[in-house]
Amino acid sequence: MTGTETSAHATLDVALSHAASLLSLDPALAQVQADEILRAAPGHPMALMLLGAALRRQGDFTAARAVLEPLARSQPRAPQVHVEFGLLLAAARETDSAIAALTHAITLKPAQPDVWRALGDLAILAQRPAEADRAYAQSVRWSTEDAELMDAALALSEDRLSVAERLLKARLKDAPTDVAAIRMLAEVAGRLGRYGDAETLLRRALELSPTFTAARHNLAIVLYRQVRLEEALAEVEQLLADHPDDPNFRNLKAGALARLGDVETSITVYGRMLEDHPNQPKGWLSYGHVLKTAGRSEDGVKAYRRAIALEPSFGDAYWSLANLKTFRFHDDEIAAMEAQIARGDLDLEDRFHLHFALGKALEDAGDYAAAFAHYSDGARLRRSLLQYDPEETTDHAHRSIALFTEAFFEARRGFGCDAQDPVFVVGLPRSGSTLIEQILDCHSAVEGTAELAELGFIARGFSGRTRRSEATRYPDATADMTADRAKALGELYLERTKVQRRTGKPLFIDKLPNNFAHIGLLRLILPNAKIIDARRHPLGTCFSAFKQHFARGQSFSYDLTETGRYYADYVRLMDHFDRVAPGAVHRVIYERMVEDPETEVRRLLDYCRLPFEDGCLRFYENDRAVRTASSEQVRRPIFKDGIDHWRHFEPWLDPLKAALGPVLDAYPGVPDFSQTHVAKAALSERPEGSA
């Protein structure tokens, strides 16, 4: 080839590339460019394809066909030509012929996710769902080579959620049936806690591609996180029907069964999964959790130690041992934890779990200064991962007090569902709520369940926000609730929680401590529900929460000042409800329960309108499954040693004392909040325009 010919070819390639780039921006200009190329190089296949594509994009299907149909016959091995011809036939509503052309194109070149997706769309139009499912599945398979999706996937992996969301929404604007992009956008929504959006997206992906395994797995997880456990199990069973040996699906099934209260079946599923897949550290961790729940502590310890043997840096497994409360570490285990925490490359999550575990180990050894240092380091690292804003808690308490007045409730007398089934135990974690639940569960009329999330989900429905950065309308929006709506929400709560009830007893316990924040809503939708406030000395409660790593929630507990503020806001809000709804809440002071159990148990049962039963005093004989950090402690008789255990750490608790303010001095009573700096601070922090 001469230099002149080489130059001509280079010029032609540049012109073709320019025409291709114009197709999506200005197809008319792309047509002009293609015509110019064809004048210089008559019959050039690439130029003819670009001309046909430009005409199709301008809607001139007749002219486009005159170009593309003969080109497709003359170029049987050119996949892009058959793609363009297929898209033209699809635009002309010749669905079967379009499917044939696109099928020929992907036979020549399978790695074309956009073409597979177009085939899926056409198969839906042709009412051939099985073909559509296969096509969408192939589009997902080949999307791993898609640069746009890879960029979005990278943003997801690096937790740059806003970037991933922007890329994926742009992708779906151009390709609304891209099931891979739909699933990834659902993952963004799930990570942001927008589970409703995530569910909608995933159901759309599965509507398009029912065999899209990753989307169904994500849907099961989203349902699980919304505590819609039976629905989650249904999705998992579909996954297991096609992939019966998959350890992730079996693990999720076992977890859902455990949360449904079917602990023995959960243990069986975990056990069989680990027989088949013994090298699963997280599987052994989950197995240990459910064994602990069932009261099989020794077996739980073995499972946690197996996880550590498989993964020596597994901080969560060490913390799970510490979290048994009655467990004591051996010296070699303490040395192993210290060696791991000295590593520079240790994962942050393993590191903070190890700090909490070492804090417990050193506290048990009586080295309180070193223990506090580890608790503080663990809490600091954990806090760095959270978005908790204490101002929101204070503002919520203030707005609740302003809204839920005696006049408010009087105007809504008769609202809600009149069921008397639920018994709510509220307060702060580590304040004796599990003990109260265990005592009540020993009564023949009461069933203990778990810390249920349903009331919180109902509350979030009033927020009116789709992003955390937006201002919430809750609780103010509850003022617009009608009587019918209040009744429906009460019935919804009962419907959503009935899956947790397994004994047929007339009353059941919801023991999520944070529900104290929703008492106003609770009084509207379930006015006959019982509410028990579990309260313990502020320093005992707050420090116990501070040194506890919670699997989820309780974001306030990883900073002593924020923990003290949270406790003070809680006391202020509960004091308000004591005044506007006297007798609606029964308070159990933990220290009084420890000092005189029979008197306090009788008072508790009187409030619940239940006859005294002696078994309630022998709560430690109850072998029910207990899913909280106190599971081992409530299987022993009440002991007084732990009441003042916080005093070992008093030299380091000044920030907590300052945040508690007069709430600390007034315990077990409450200060006059109208005269305290707590109320004044709340008023000064109140956002302009808030109710």
C-alpha positions in Angstrom: 0.0 0.0 0.0 1.4 3.4 -1.0 1.7 6.3 1.3 -1.1 8.0 -0.5 -3.4 5.0 0.0 -2.5 4.8 3.7 -3.3 8.5 4.1 -6.7 8.0 2.3 -7.6 5.1 4.6 -6.7 7.1 7.7 -8.8 10.0 6.4 -11.7 7.6 5.8 -11.5 6.1 9.3 -11.6 9.5 10.9 -14.6 10.4 8.8 -16.4 7.2 9.8 -15.6 7.7 13.4 -16.9 11.2 13.3 -20.2 10.1 11.6 -20.7 7.4 14.3 -20.2 9.9 17.1 -22.9 12.2 15.5 -25.5 9.4 15.4 -26.9 10.0 18.9 -26.2 13.8 18.9 -27.4 14.9 15.5 -28.6 12.0 13.2 -29.3 14.5 10.3 -25.7 15.7 10.4 -24.6 12.0 10.7 -26.6 11.4 7.5 -24.8 14.2 5.7 -21.4 12.9 6.8 -22.3 9.3 5.6 -23.4 10.6 2.2 -20.1 12.5 1.8 -18.1 9.3 2.7 -20.2 7.3 0.2 -19.4 9.9 -2.6 -15.8 9.3 -1.9 -16.0 5.6 -1.3 -19.2 4.2 -3.1 -20.7 1.1 -1.5 -18.5 1.3 1.6 -20.3 -1.1 4.1 -19.6 0.9 7.3 -20.7 4.1 5.6 -23.9 2.4 4.4 -24.6 1.1 7.9 -24.2 4.6 9.3 -26.5 6.0 6.7 -29.2 3.5 7.5 -28.8 4.1 11.2 -29.1 7.9 10.7 -32.2 7.5 8.6 -33.8 5.1 11.2 -33.1 7.6 14.0 -34.8 10.3 12.0 -37.9 8.1 11.6 -37.4 7.5 7.8 -37.9 3.8 8.0 -38.6 3.3 4.3 -35.3 4.9 3.2 -33.5 3.2 6.1 -34.8 -0.2 4.9 -33.7 0.5 1.4 -30.2 0.8 2.7 -30.0 -1.8 5.5 -31.9 -4.7 4.0 -29.6 -5.3 1.0 -26.6 -4.5 3.3 -27.6 -7.3 5.7 -27.8 -9.8 2.8 -24.4 -8.8 1.5 -22.8 -8.7 5.0 -23.9 -12.0 6.7 -20.9 -11.9 9.1 -21.1 -8.3 10.3 -22.9 -8.3 13.7 -23.4 -4.5 13.9 -25.1 -4.4 10.5 -27.7 -7.0 11.7 -28.1 -5.1 15.0 -29.0 -2.0 13.0 -31.3 -3.9 10.7 -33.0 -5.6 13.7 -33.6 -2.3 15.4 -35.1 -0.9 12.2 -37.5 -3.9 12.0 -38.4 -3.4 15.7 -39.2 0.3 15.0 -41.3 -0.9 12.1 -43.2 -3.2 14.5 -42.0 -6.3 12.6 -41.3 -8.1 15.9 -40.6 -11.6 14.8 -38.2 -10.5 12.0 -36.5 -8.1 14.4 -35.9 -10.9 16.9 -34.5 -13.0 14.1 -32.1 -10.3 13.0 -30.9 -9.5 16.5 -30.5 -13.2 17.3 -28.3 -13.5 14.3 -26.3 -10.5 15.5 -25.6 -12.0 19.0 -24.8 -15.4 17.5 -22.0 -13.6 15.7 -21.0 -11.6 18.7 -22.5 -12.7 22.1 -20.9 -9.9 24.2 -23.5 -7.3 23.4 -25.6 -6.6 26.6 -27.6 -3.9 24.9 -28.6 -6.3 22.1 -29.6 -9.0 24.6 -31.7 -6.4 26.4 -33.4 -5.3 23.1 -34.2 -9.0 22.5 -35.7 -9.2 25.9 -37.9 -6.2 25.2 -39.0 -7.7 21.9 -39.8 -11.1 23.5 -42.0 -9.3 26.0 -43.9 -7.6 23.1 -44.2 -11.0 21.5 -45.6 -12.5 24.7 -42.7 -14.9 25.0 -41.7 -14.4 28.7 -39.3 -17.4 28.9 -37.3 -16.0 26.0 -37.4 -12.5 27.5 -36.1 -14.0 30.8 -33.2 -15.7 29.0 -32.3 -12.6 27.1 -32.3 -10.4 30.1 -30.2 -13.0 32.0 -27.7 -12.9 29.1 -27.6 -9.1 29.2 -26.6 -9.3 32.9 -24.0 -11.9 32.1 -22.3 -9.7 29.4 -22.7 -6.5 31.4 -19.4 -7.3 33.1 -17.8 -6.0 30.0 -19.9 -2.8 29.9 -17.8 0.2 30.8 -20.7 2.3 32.1 -21.9 -0.4 34.4 -18.3 -1.1 35.6 -18.0 2.6 36.5 -21.2 2.3 38.5 -20.1 -0.9 40.1 -16.8 0.6 41.1 -18.6 3.6 42.8 -20.8 1.1 44.6 -17.8 -0.9 45.9 -16.2 2.3 47.1 -19.5 3.4 48.8 -19.7 6.5 46.6 -23.5 6.1 46.5 -24.4 9.5 45.0 -22.1 8.8 42.1 -23.4 5.3 41.5 -27.0 6.6 41.7 -26.3 9.3 39.2 -24.6 6.9 36.7 -27.3 4.3 37.1 -30.2 6.7 36.7 -28.6 8.1 33.5 -28.2 4.5 32.2 -31.8 3.6 33.0 -33.1 6.8 31.3 -31.6 5.5 28.0 -32.2 1.8 28.8 -35.1 1.4 31.2 -35.1 -2.4 30.9 -31.4 -2.9 31.8 -32.0 -5.4 34.6 -28.4 -5.2 35.8 -28.6 -1.5 36.2 -32.0 -1.8 37.9 -30.5 -4.3 40.4 -27.6 -2.0 41.1 -29.8 1.0 41.7 -31.8 -1.1 44.1 -28.6 -1.8 46.0 -28.0 1.9 46.2 -31.5 2.4 47.6 -31.1 -0.4 50.1 -27.8 0.9 51.4 -29.5 4.3 51.9 -32.3 2.6 53.9 -34.9 3.3 51.2 -36.2 -0.2 51.3 -39.5 0.6 49.6 -37.7 2.0 46.6 -35.3 -1.0 46.6 -38.1 -3.5 46.7 -40.0 -1.8 43.8 -36.8 -1.8 41.6 -36.1 -5.4 42.4 -39.6 -6.6 41.7 -39.4 -4.8 38.3 -36.1 -6.6 37.6 -37.6 -9.9 38.4 -40.7 -9.1 36.4 -38.4 -8.7 33.4 -36.1 -11.6 34.3 -37.6 -14.1 36.8 -34.4 -16.2 36.8 -32.2 -13.2 37.8 -30.7 -14.9 40.8 -28.8 -11.8 42.2 -32.0 -9.7 42.1 -34.0 -12.3 43.9 -31.3 -12.7 46.5 -31.3 -8.9 47.0 -35.1 -8.8 47.3 -34.9 -11.5 50.0 -32.4 -9.4 51.9 -34.5 -6.2 51.5 -37.6 -8.1 52.8 -35.5 -9.5 55.7 -34.3 -6.1 56.7 -37.9 -4.9 56.7 -38.7 -7.8 59.1 -41.1 -9.2 56.4 -39.6 -12.6 57.2 -42.2 -14.9 55.7 -42.0 -13.0 52.4 -38.2 -13.2 52.6 -38.3 -16.9 53.2 -40.6 -17.4 50.2 -37.9 -15.7 48.0 -35.2 -17.8 49.6 -37.0 -21.0 48.9 -37.2 -20.1 45.2 -33.5 -19.5 45.2 -32.8 -22.8 47.0 -35.0 -24.6 44.5 -32.5 -23.8 41.8 -29.4 -23.6 44.0 -29.9 -26.0 46.9 -26.3 -26.1 48.0 -25.6 -22.3 48.0 -24.3 -21.4 51.5 -25.4 -17.8 51.2 -29.0 -18.7 50.6 -29.0 -21.4 53.3 -27.5 -18.9 55.7 -30.2 -16.3 54.9 -32.9 -19.0 55.4 -31.5 -20.0 58.8 -31.3 -16.3 59.9 -34.9 -15.7 58.9 -36.1 -18.8 60.7 -34.3 -17.6 63.9 -35.9 -14.2 63.7 -39.3 -15.9 63.3 -38.7 -17.7 66.5 -38.2 -21.1 64.9 -34.8 -21.5 66.6 -34.5 -25.3 66.4 -35.1 -25.4 62.7 -32.6 -22.6 62.3 -30.0 -24.5 64.2 -30.6 -27.5 61.9 -30.3 -25.5 58.7 -27.1 -23.9 60.0 -25.7 -27.2 61.1 -26.3 -28.9 57.8 -24.9 -25.9 55.8 -21.7 -26.0 57.9 -21.4 -29.8 57.4 -21.3 -29.1 53.7 -19.3 -25.8 53.8 -17.2 -26.0 57.0 -14.8 -23.2 56.0 -17.3 -20.4 56.5 -16.2 -18.1 59.4 -19.4 -16.0 59.1 -21.5 -19.1 59.0 -20.0 -20.3 62.2 -20.6 -16.9 63.7 -24.3 -16.9 62.8 -24.5 -20.5 64.1 -23.0 -19.4 67.4 -25.6 -16.6 67.6 -28.6 -18.9 67.2 -27.1 -21.5 69.6 -26.7 -18.7 72.2 -30.3 -17.7 71.6 -31.4 -21.2 72.4 -29.4 -21.2 75.6 -26.8 -23.6 74.3 -23.9 -21.4 75.4 -21.2 -24.0 75.4 -22.0 -25.0 71.8 -22.1 -21.3 70.9 -18.6 -20.8 72.4 -17.4 -23.7 70.2 -18.9 -22.2 67.1 -17.4 -18.8 67.8 -14.0 -20.3 68.4 -14.3 -22.3 65.2 -14.9 -19.0 63.3 -11.7 -17.5 65.0 -9.7 -20.6 64.0 -10.7 -20.1 60.4 -10.1 -16.3 60.5 -7.8 -15.3 63.4 -8.5 -11.6 62.8 -12.3 -12.0 63.0 -13.1 -9.3 65.6 -16.9 -10.0 65.5 -16.3 -13.6 66.7 -14.2 -12.4 69.6 -16.8 -9.8 70.5 -19.5 -12.4 70.3 -17.6 -14.4 73.0 -17.3 -11.3 75.1 -21.0 -10.5 74.6 -22.0 -13.8 76.3 -21.4 -11.7 79.5 -20.7 -14.8 81.6 -17.8 -15.9 79.4 -14.2 -15.3 80.5 -11.3 -15.1 78.0 -8.1 -17.2 78.6 -4.8 -15.4 78.7 -3.8 -16.8 75.3 -7.0 -15.5 73.8 -6.3 -12.0 75.2 -2.7 -12.2 73.8 -4.1 -13.3 70.4 -6.5 -10.3 70.3 -3.7 -7.9 71.3 -1.5 -9.3 68.5 -4.2 -8.8 66.0 -5.0 -5.3 67.1 -1.3 -4.4 66.8 -1.4 -5.1 63.0 -1.4 -2.1 60.8 -3.4 -3.7 58.1 -6.4 -4.8 60.2 -9.8 -4.1 58.8 -11.6 -1.3 60.7 -14.6 -3.4 61.5 -12.4 -6.2 63.0 -10.5 -3.5 64.9 -13.4 -1.9 66.7 -14.9 -5.4 67.5 -11.5 -6.4 69.0 -11.4 -3.2 71.1 -14.8 -3.9 72.6 -13.8 -7.6 73.3 -10.5 -6.6 74.9 -12.3 -4.0 77.0 -14.6 -6.8 78.4 -11.6 -9.1 78.9 -9.6 -6.5 80.8 -12.6 -5.3 82.8 -13.1 -8.9 84.0 -9.4 -9.0 84.9 -9.9 -5.8 87.0 -7.7 -3.6 84.8 -10.3 -0.8 84.5 -8.1 1.9 83.0 -6.9 -0.3 80.2 -10.5 -1.6 79.7 -11.9 1.9 79.4 -9.2 2.8 76.9 -10.2 -0.1 74.7 -13.9 0.7 75.1 -13.2 4.3 74.1 -11.2 3.3 71.1 -13.8 0.8 69.9 -16.6 3.4 70.4 -14.6 6.1 68.6 -14.0 3.9 65.6 -17.6 2.7 65.5 -18.9 6.3 65.8 -16.8 7.3 62.8 -18.9 5.1 60.6 -22.3 6.4 61.7 -24.4 9.5 60.7 -26.1 10.0 64.1 -27.0 13.6 64.9 -27.9 14.2 68.6 -29.7 17.4 67.6 -32.3 15.3 65.7 -33.1 13.4 68.9 -33.4 16.5 71.0 -35.6 18.1 68.3 -37.8 15.0 68.0 -38.4 15.1 71.8 -39.2 18.8 71.7 -41.6 18.6 68.8 -43.3 15.5 70.4 -43.8 17.4 73.6 -45.3 20.4 71.7 -47.6 18.2 69.6 -48.9 15.5 71.9 -50.8 17.5 74.5 -53.8 16.5 76.6 -56.0 18.5 74.2 -54.4 16.6 71.2 -55.4 13.2 72.6 -58.8 14.4 73.9 -59.7 15.5 70.3 -58.8 12.1 69.1 -60.5 10.0 71.7 -61.7 6.8 70.1 -59.0 6.7 67.5 -57.0 3.5 66.8 -57.4 -0.2 67.0 -58.9 -1.3 70.3 -56.8 -4.5 70.6 -55.2 -5.1 74.0 -52.6 -7.7 72.8 -49.4 -5.7 72.7 -47.2 -5.0 75.7 -44.4 -2.6 74.8 -41.3 -2.5 77.0 -39.4 0.7 76.2 -36.5 2.7 77.6 -32.8 2.5 76.8 -30.8 -0.7 76.1 -29.1 -2.2 79.1 -31.7 -0.9 81.5 -33.4 -4.2 82.5 -35.9 -4.6 79.6 -34.9 -8.2 78.9 -35.4 -9.1 82.6 -38.9 -7.6 82.5 -39.6 -9.5 79.3 -38.4 -12.8 80.8 -40.5 -12.2 83.9 -43.7 -11.5 81.9 -43.1 -14.5 79.5 -43.3 -16.8 82.5 -46.9 -15.7 82.9 -49.5 -18.0 81.4 -51.1 -15.1 79.5 -48.0 -13.4 78.0 -45.7 -14.4 75.2 -42.2 -12.8 74.8 -41.3 -12.3 71.2 -38.3 -10.0 70.3 -37.3 -6.4 69.6 -39.8 -5.8 66.8 -39.2 -3.1 64.2 -42.8 -2.6 63.0 -43.7 0.5 65.0 -40.6 2.2 63.7 -41.5 1.3 60.1 -44.9 2.8 60.6 -43.4 6.0 62.1 -41.0 6.4 59.1 -44.1 6.3 56.9 -44.9 9.8 58.2 -41.5 11.3 57.6 -42.2 12.5 54.1 -38.5 12.3 53.2 -36.7 10.2 50.7 -33.2 11.2 51.8 -31.7 11.5 55.3 -30.6 15.1 54.5 -34.3 16.2 54.2 -36.2 17.4 57.2 -38.7 14.9 58.6 -42.4 15.6 59.0 -42.6 13.1 61.9 -44.2 13.3 64.4 -46.0 16.5 63.3 -47.6 14.7 60.3 -49.5 12.4 62.7 -51.8 15.4 63.5 -53.4 14.9 60.0 -54.2 11.2 60.7 -57.9 10.3 60.5 -59.6 7.9 62.8 -59.8 5.3 60.0 -56.2 5.7 59.2 -55.2 5.3 62.9 -57.3 2.1 63.2 -55.8 0.7 60.0 -52.3 1.3 61.2 -53.0 -0.4 64.5 -54.3 -3.4 62.6 -51.3 -3.3 60.3 -49.0 -3.5 63.3 -50.9 -6.5 64.6 -50.9 -8.1 61.2 -47.2 -7.6 60.7 -46.3 -8.9 64.2 -48.5 -12.0 64.3 -45.8 -14.0 62.6 -43.8 -13.7 65.8 -46.6 -15.1 68.0 -46.3 -18.9 68.3 -48.1 -19.8 71.5 -51.6 -18.5 71.2 -51.3 -16.5 74.5 -53.6 -13.4 74.6 -50.8 -10.9 75.2 -47.4 -10.5 73.6 -44.3 -8.3 74.2 -42.6 -6.0 71.9 -39.3 -5.2 73.6 -37.6 -2.6 71.3 -36.3 0.0 73.7 -36.3 2.9 71.3 -40.1 2.7 70.9 -40.2 5.3 73.7 -39.8 7.8 70.9 -43.1 6.7 69.3 -45.4 6.7 72.3 -47.5 9.5 70.8 -48.0 7.5 67.7 -48.6 4.4 69.7 -51.3 6.1 71.8 -53.1 7.0 68.6 -53.1 3.6 66.8 -53.1 1.2 69.8 -54.6 3.1 72.7 -55.2 0.0 74.8 -51.6 -1.3 74.5 -49.6 -1.6 77.7 -46.4 0.5 77.9 -43.7 -0.4 80.4 -40.7 1.9 80.9 -37.6 0.0 82.0 -35.4 2.5 83.8 -32.0 2.1 85.5 -29.5 4.5 87.1 -28.3 6.9 84.4 -24.6 6.1 84.8 -25.3 2.4 84.9 -27.5 2.4 81.8 -25.3 4.8 79.8 -22.0 3.3 80.5 -23.3 -0.2 79.9 -24.6 1.0 76.5 -21.3 2.8 75.8 -19.2 -0.4 76.3 -21.7 -2.5 74.3 -21.3 -3.0 70.5 -24.8 -3.3 69.1 -25.3 -5.2 65.9 -27.6 -2.4 64.6 -29.2 0.8 65.8 -28.3 2.6 69.1 -26.1 5.0 67.2 -26.2 7.4 70.2 -24.2 5.0 72.4 -20.7 5.4 71.0 -20.0 8.8 72.6 -20.4 9.5 76.3 -21.7 13.0 75.8 -24.2 11.9 73.1 -25.3 9.0 75.3 -26.0 11.3 78.2 -28.0 13.7 76.0 -30.0 10.8 74.6 -30.9 9.6 78.1 -31.9 13.1 79.2 -34.1 13.5 76.1 -35.7 10.1 76.9 -36.4 11.1 80.5 -37.8 14.5 79.4 -40.1 12.9 76.8 -41.3 10.2 79.2 -42.0 12.8 81.9 -44.2 14.6 79.4 -46.3 11.5 78.7 -46.6 10.9 82.5 -48.2 14.3 82.7 -50.5 14.3 79.7 -51.5 10.7 80.0 -51.3 9.7 83.7 -51.1 6.0 84.3 -50.7 5.1 80.7 -47.0 4.1 81.3 -45.8 1.8 84.1 -42.3 2.4 85.2 -40.0 -0.3 86.6 -36.9 1.0 88.4 -34.3 -1.7 87.9 -32.7 -1.2 91.3 -36.0 -1.6 93.1 -36.7 -4.8 91.1 -33.3 -6.2 92.2 -33.9 -5.2 95.9 -37.5 -6.4 96.2 -38.5 -8.6 93.2 -41.8 -9.9 94.5 -43.2 -6.4 95.2 -42.1 -5.1 91.8 -43.4 -8.1 90.0 -46.8 -7.8 91.6 -47.0 -4.1 90.7 -46.0 -5.0 87.1 -48.7 -7.7 86.8 -51.3 -5.4 88.4 -50.6 -2.8 85.7 -51.0 -5.5 83.0 -54.3 -6.6 84.7 -52.9 -10.0 85.2 -53.2 -12.3 88.3 -50.0 -13.0 90.2 -48.3 -16.3 89.2 -45.4 -17.6 91.3 -43.5 -18.7 88.2 -42.8 -15.1 87.3 -40.4 -15.0 90.3 -38.6 -18.0 88.9 -37.9 -16.4 85.5 -34.4 -17.9 85.4 -36.0 -21.3 84.9 -37.5 -20.2 81.6 -35.7 -21.9 78.7 -37.2 -19.6 76.0 -35.0 -18.3 73.3 -33.6 -14.8 74.2 -32.1 -12.8 71.4 -30.5 -9.8 73.2 -27.1 -9.2 74.9 -28.7 -10.1 78.3 -29.6 -13.6 77.2 -27.2 -15.3 79.6 -27.8 -13.0 82.5 -31.6 -13.5 82.6 -31.1 -17.3 82.9 -29.7 -16.7 86.4 -31.5 -15.4 89.6 -31.3 -11.7 90.2 -28.0 -10.6 91.7 -27.0 -7.2 93.1 -23.3 -7.2 92.2 -23.8 -5.5 88.8 -25.9 -2.6 90.0 -23.0 -0.3 90.7 -20.4 -1.8 88.4 -20.1 1.5 86.6 -18.3 2.9 89.7 -15.1 1.2 88.6 -15.1 3.6 85.6 -16.3 6.7 87.4 -13.0 8.6 87.0 -13.6 8.7 83.2 -17.3 9.5 83.2 -17.3 13.3 83.6 -18.5 14.0 80.0 -21.4 11.7 80.7 -22.3 13.3 84.0 -22.2 16.8 82.4 -24.5 15.7 79.5 -27.0 14.1 82.0 -27.1 17.3 84.1 -30.0 17.4 86.6 -31.4 14.1 85.3 -28.5 12.4 87.1 -29.1 14.1 90.4 -32.9 13.6 90.4 -32.8 9.8 89.7 -35.0 7.8 90.3 -37.2 10.9 90.2 -37.1 13.5 87.4 -36.1 17.2 87.5 -38.5 20.0 86.8 -37.7 20.4 83.1 -39.3 23.8 82.8 -36.5 25.1 85.1 -33.5 23.1 83.9 -30.8 23.8 81.3 -32.0 20.8 79.4 -35.3 22.4 78.5 -33.6 25.7 77.8 -31.1 24.1 75.6 -33.8 22.3 73.7 -35.6 25.6 73.1 -32.4 27.3 71.9 -31.7 24.4 69.5 -35.2 24.4 68.1 -35.2 25.0 64.3 -37.0 28.0 63.1 -40.5 27.3 62.0 -40.8 23.9 63.8 -44.0 23.1 65.5 
